[in-house]
Amino acid sequence: MSGCSTVSYPQSPQFGDDGFQNVRKPRPLGWRETSKLWWDFLVGGKPAGTVPTRSIPVQPLTRAQLDEAADGTLYRLGHSTVLLKLDGRFWLTDPVFSERASPVQWAGPKRFHAPPITLDQLPPLAAVVLSHDHYDHLDRETVRVLAAKTEVFLTPLGVGDRLVRWGVPRDKVRQLDWWDDVELQGVRLTATPSQHFSGRTLFDRNATLWASWVIQADGLRIFFSGDTGYFDGFRTIGERLGPFDLTLLECGAYDRRWQDVHMLPVQTLQAHLDLGGRSLLPIHNSTFDLAFHGWSEPMESLYTLSGQRDVQIVTPTIGQPLTIARPEATQPWWRAE
């Protein structure tokens, strides 16, 4: 089914009395647990090491380098922002270029590193692919700048309406439900299920849908998780649209208290196996302080687990080019002194 720019959300199987919903309802946190969580996060219960004490290595990128890159090249720009060159065009996931992942730029989680390329230097984009509307994935100022150089924004249901309110022309927005797909000049993109939630204020929880994405181009199959807890949907996606040359899977900002909506490293690894992935690139880490674990713990934990399970993990530095079909060898850069 092709995505369209206007959708009646109640017609979606994912839409219920309380807005959009998951296949499996996440375990709600109790009042005491929630209160302690916010106290620890805001007042000072966080352990040392959640923010790096040295500079994160970043490989700067230029427009000329991107133009000269071969098809099938990928660049991780930070957090869950990934730039792909497919079929001679550029595709960008969950772009966040602002200094903070926050409704305001004077407070909130601050970047550990600058993006390897500025918004102005980015080439024209065939599409921006958005997974959901949380601040570390949907950045209003970034979207407003990209609107002039992006042909289409692909979003889950409801997220596109936010973009239109921010000034993105409606004819540049396509909103998709789970399992809807679009084909753009030879590249097929499918919105697939994820286990998460949405909202940007206290009053709009689950008013918009969340999704993962499958990207197919030039014989390549790529899975982009967005944010998600572990669920049976990974196996279903793998059976319907896999196997995958590369999985871009969330590994970071997790905690056992909210593992229903953010995977633990061992679950990230299992999701990769369920999907039928060949190479695994962990995202959603090393850019913002969004949890209680050490900043490098997600990468280190997954790196160790992948060795135990004989899974090929690729960990390029921010801005380092990676060949999707045959990823170059990468190093555990977070261990460097």
C-alpha positions as CSV (number, residue, x, y, z in Angstrom):
1,M,0.0,0.0,0.0
2,S,1.4,3.4,-0.9
3,G,1.7,6.0,1.8
4,C,-0.3,9.3,1.5
5,S,-0.1,12.7,3.1
6,T,-3.4,12.6,4.8
7,V,-4.6,9.6,6.9
8,S,-7.7,9.1,9.2
9,Y,-5.9,7.7,12.2
10,P,-8.9,5.8,13.7
11,Q,-8.8,3.6,10.6
12,S,-5.4,2.4,11.6
13,P,-5.4,-1.0,13.4
14,Q,-2.8,0.6,15.7
15,F,-5.2,3.3,16.9
16,G,-7.3,2.8,20.0
17,D,-9.2,4.7,22.6
18,D,-6.0,6.1,24.1
19,G,-4.2,6.9,20.9
20,F,-1.7,4.7,19.1
21,Q,-0.8,1.4,20.9
22,N,1.8,-1.4,20.7
23,V,1.1,-5.0,19.9
24,R,2.1,-5.8,23.4
25,K,1.3,-3.2,26.1
26,P,4.5,-2.2,27.9
27,R,4.6,-2.7,31.7
28,P,3.7,0.6,33.3
29,L,5.9,2.1,36.0
30,G,4.4,2.6,39.4
31,W,4.1,6.0,41.1
32,R,7.1,5.3,43.4
33,E,9.2,3.9,40.6
34,T,8.4,6.9,38.4
35,S,9.1,9.4,41.1
36,K,12.4,7.9,42.0
37,L,13.4,7.7,38.3
38,W,12.8,11.4,37.8
39,W,14.4,12.4,41.0
40,D,17.6,10.4,40.1
41,F,17.6,11.8,36.6
42,L,17.0,15.5,37.5
43,V,18.4,15.9,41.0
44,G,21.6,13.9,41.1
45,G,21.1,10.2,41.3
46,K,23.1,9.5,38.1
47,P,26.4,7.7,38.5
48,A,29.7,9.0,37.2
49,G,30.7,8.2,33.6
50,T,27.5,8.9,31.8
51,V,29.3,11.7,29.9
52,P,32.7,11.2,28.3
53,T,35.7,13.1,29.7
54,R,37.5,13.1,26.4
55,S,36.5,14.1,22.9
56,I,34.5,11.6,20.9
57,P,36.4,10.9,17.6
58,V,34.7,12.5,14.6
59,Q,35.8,12.1,11.0
60,P,34.8,15.4,9.3
61,L,32.8,15.1,6.0
62,T,32.6,17.4,3.0
63,R,30.0,17.7,0.3
64,A,32.7,16.7,-2.2
65,Q,33.5,13.5,-0.3
66,L,29.8,12.6,-0.3
67,D,29.4,13.3,-4.0
68,E,32.4,11.1,-4.8
69,A,31.3,8.2,-2.6
70,A,30.1,5.0,-4.2
71,D,26.5,3.8,-4.1
72,G,25.9,1.6,-1.0
73,T,27.9,3.8,1.3
74,L,26.7,4.7,4.8
75,Y,27.8,7.4,7.3
76,R,26.7,7.5,11.0
77,L,26.3,11.2,11.8
78,G,25.5,10.7,15.5
79,H,22.8,9.1,17.8
80,S,20.3,7.6,15.3
81,T,21.1,10.0,12.4
82,V,22.5,7.9,9.5
83,L,23.2,9.1,5.9
84,L,22.9,6.5,3.2
85,K,23.9,6.9,-0.5
86,L,21.6,4.6,-2.5
87,D,20.9,4.6,-6.2
88,G,22.9,7.8,-6.6
89,R,20.8,9.7,-4.1
90,F,21.0,10.5,-0.4
91,W,18.7,9.3,2.4
92,L,18.8,10.5,6.0
93,T,17.3,8.9,9.1
94,D,16.1,10.8,12.3
95,P,18.2,13.9,11.7
96,V,19.1,15.8,14.9
97,F,21.7,18.5,14.4
98,S,20.8,20.8,17.3
99,E,23.1,21.2,20.3
100,R,20.5,19.7,22.6
101,A,17.8,17.0,22.3
102,S,15.3,19.2,24.1
103,P,12.3,21.5,23.6
104,V,14.7,24.4,24.5
105,Q,18.3,25.0,23.6
106,W,19.3,26.4,27.0
107,A,18.7,23.1,28.9
108,G,18.4,19.4,28.3
109,P,20.7,16.7,27.1
110,K,23.7,18.2,25.3
111,R,25.7,16.7,22.4
112,F,29.0,14.9,23.2
113,H,30.2,15.8,19.7
114,A,29.4,18.1,16.8
115,P,28.0,16.5,13.6
116,P,30.7,15.6,11.1
117,I,29.0,17.8,8.5
118,T,26.8,20.9,8.8
119,L,23.3,21.1,7.6
120,D,24.4,23.6,4.9
121,Q,27.0,21.2,3.5
122,L,24.6,18.3,3.3
123,P,23.6,17.4,-0.3
124,P,20.0,17.4,-1.6
125,L,18.1,14.6,0.0
126,A,15.8,12.1,-1.7
127,A,14.1,11.5,1.6
128,V,14.3,12.1,5.3
129,V,13.0,9.0,7.2
130,L,11.6,9.6,10.6
131,S,10.8,6.9,13.2
132,H,8.9,8.9,15.8
133,D,8.5,12.3,17.4
134,H,10.7,12.3,20.5
135,Y,13.2,15.1,20.7
136,D,16.3,13.0,20.2
137,H,14.8,11.8,16.8
138,L,12.7,14.7,15.6
139,D,14.4,18.1,15.8
140,R,12.2,21.0,14.7
141,E,15.0,23.3,13.7
142,T,16.8,20.6,11.7
143,V,13.6,19.8,9.9
144,R,13.0,23.4,9.0
145,V,16.4,23.8,7.5
146,L,16.2,20.4,5.6
147,A,12.8,21.2,4.1
148,A,14.4,23.3,1.4
149,K,16.7,20.5,0.2
150,T,14.5,17.4,0.9
151,E,12.1,15.9,-1.7
152,V,10.0,14.0,0.7
153,F,9.7,13.3,4.5
154,L,8.5,9.8,5.3
155,T,6.9,9.5,8.7
156,P,4.7,7.3,10.8
157,L,1.0,8.4,11.1
158,G,0.6,11.8,12.7
159,V,4.3,12.8,12.8
160,G,3.9,14.3,9.3
161,D,1.2,16.7,10.6
162,R,3.7,18.1,13.0
163,L,6.1,18.8,10.1
164,V,3.3,20.6,8.2
165,R,2.6,22.8,11.2
166,W,6.3,23.6,11.3
167,G,6.2,24.9,7.8
168,V,7.1,21.8,5.7
169,P,4.9,21.8,2.5
170,R,2.2,19.2,2.8
171,D,3.1,17.8,-0.7
172,K,6.6,16.9,0.7
173,V,5.1,14.7,3.5
174,R,4.0,11.1,3.3
175,Q,2.6,9.4,6.4
176,L,2.6,5.6,6.6
177,D,1.0,3.0,8.9
178,W,2.8,-0.2,9.7
179,W,3.4,-2.3,6.6
180,D,2.7,0.5,4.2
181,D,5.4,1.2,1.7
182,V,6.5,3.7,-0.9
183,E,8.9,3.4,-3.9
184,L,10.9,6.4,-4.7
185,Q,13.0,6.2,-7.9
186,G,13.9,2.5,-7.4
187,V,14.2,2.6,-3.6
188,R,11.5,0.9,-1.6
189,L,10.8,2.0,2.0
190,T,8.5,0.1,4.3
191,A,7.2,1.3,7.7
192,T,7.4,-1.7,10.0
193,P,6.3,-2.2,13.6
194,S,8.3,-1.2,16.7
195,Q,7.6,-1.4,20.4
196,H,7.7,2.2,21.7
197,F,5.6,5.3,22.4
198,S,5.4,8.9,21.3
199,G,4.8,12.5,22.5
200,R,6.5,15.8,22.9
201,T,4.6,17.2,25.8
202,L,2.6,16.0,28.9
203,F,-0.6,16.2,26.9
204,D,0.1,14.3,23.6
205,R,1.3,10.9,24.6
206,N,0.8,8.4,21.8
207,A,-1.0,10.9,19.6
208,T,1.3,9.9,16.8
209,L,2.6,6.5,15.6
210,W,6.2,5.1,15.9
211,A,7.8,2.8,13.4
212,S,10.9,1.0,12.3
213,W,11.8,1.0,8.6
214,V,13.0,-1.4,5.9
215,I,15.0,0.1,3.0
216,Q,15.5,-1.9,-0.2
217,A,17.8,-0.6,-3.0
218,D,20.3,-2.0,-5.5
219,G,19.9,-5.5,-4.1
220,L,20.5,-4.3,-0.6
221,R,18.2,-4.7,2.4
222,I,18.7,-2.4,5.4
223,F,16.7,-2.4,8.7
224,F,16.5,0.8,10.8
225,S,15.0,0.3,14.2
226,G,14.3,3.8,15.5
227,D,13.5,3.3,19.2
228,T,12.1,0.0,20.3
229,G,11.9,-2.6,23.0
230,Y,12.4,-6.2,22.1
231,F,9.3,-7.9,20.8
232,D,8.2,-10.7,18.5
233,G,7.8,-8.3,15.6
234,F,11.5,-8.6,14.8
235,R,11.0,-12.2,13.7
236,T,7.9,-11.3,11.7
237,I,9.8,-8.5,9.9
238,G,12.6,-10.8,9.2
239,E,10.3,-13.4,7.7
240,R,8.4,-10.9,5.6
241,L,11.1,-8.6,4.4
242,G,14.5,-10.1,5.4
243,P,17.2,-11.2,5.5
244,F,19.1,-8.0,5.9
245,D,22.6,-7.0,4.8
246,L,22.8,-4.5,7.6
247,T,20.7,-3.8,10.7
248,L,20.8,-0.4,12.3
249,L,19.6,-1.3,15.8
250,E,19.1,0.7,18.9
251,C,21.6,0.1,21.7
252,G,21.8,2.9,24.2
253,A,19.7,4.9,26.6
254,Y,18.4,1.7,28.1
255,D,17.5,0.6,31.6
256,R,15.9,-2.5,33.1
257,R,13.0,-0.3,34.3
258,W,12.1,0.7,30.7
259,Q,13.3,-2.3,28.7
260,D,9.9,-2.7,27.2
261,V,10.5,0.4,25.1
262,H,14.4,0.5,24.9
263,M,16.3,-2.7,24.3
264,L,19.1,-4.0,26.5
265,P,22.3,-5.0,24.6
266,V,21.5,-8.7,24.8
267,Q,18.1,-7.9,23.3
268,T,19.6,-5.8,20.5
269,L,21.7,-8.8,19.6
270,Q,18.7,-11.1,19.6
271,A,16.7,-8.7,17.5
272,H,19.5,-8.8,14.9
273,L,19.4,-12.6,14.8
274,D,15.5,-12.6,14.6
275,L,15.7,-10.2,11.6
276,G,18.2,-12.4,9.8
277,G,20.8,-9.7,9.8
278,R,24.3,-10.2,8.5
279,S,26.1,-7.1,9.9
280,L,24.9,-5.1,13.0
281,L,25.6,-1.4,13.4
282,P,24.5,-0.2,16.9
283,I,22.9,3.3,17.0
284,H,21.2,5.5,19.6
285,N,24.4,5.9,21.6
286,S,27.6,8.0,22.0
287,T,25.9,11.4,21.4
288,F,23.5,12.3,24.2
289,D,23.3,11.4,27.9
290,L,19.8,9.9,28.2
291,A,20.1,7.1,30.8
292,F,22.1,5.9,33.9
293,H,24.6,3.7,32.2
294,G,28.2,4.7,31.3
295,W,28.4,6.5,28.0
296,S,30.5,3.7,26.4
297,E,28.7,0.8,28.1
298,P,26.3,0.1,25.2
299,M,29.1,-0.3,22.6
300,E,31.3,-2.3,25.0
301,S,28.5,-4.6,26.1
302,L,27.3,-5.3,22.6
303,Y,30.9,-5.7,21.3
304,T,31.5,-8.4,23.9
305,L,28.2,-10.2,23.3
306,S,28.7,-10.2,19.6
307,G,32.0,-12.0,20.0
308,Q,30.3,-14.7,22.2
309,R,27.6,-15.2,19.6
310,D,29.8,-14.9,16.5
311,V,27.8,-11.9,15.2
312,Q,29.5,-9.4,12.9
313,I,29.3,-6.0,14.6
314,V,30.5,-2.8,12.8
315,T,31.3,0.3,14.9
316,P,32.5,3.1,12.6
317,T,33.5,6.3,14.2
318,I,31.2,9.3,13.6
319,G,31.5,10.3,10.0
320,Q,33.5,7.2,8.9
321,P,32.3,5.8,5.6
322,L,31.0,2.2,5.6
323,T,30.2,-0.1,2.7
324,I,26.8,-1.6,3.4
325,A,27.3,-4.8,1.4
326,R,30.8,-5.6,2.7
327,P,31.5,-3.5,5.7
328,E,35.2,-2.6,6.3
329,A,36.8,-3.8,9.5
330,T,36.2,-1.3,12.4
331,Q,37.8,-0.8,15.7
332,P,36.4,-0.4,19.3
333,W,37.1,3.4,19.1
334,W,35.5,4.1,22.5
335,R,38.4,2.3,24.2
336,A,41.0,4.8,23.0
337,E,42.7,6.9,25.6
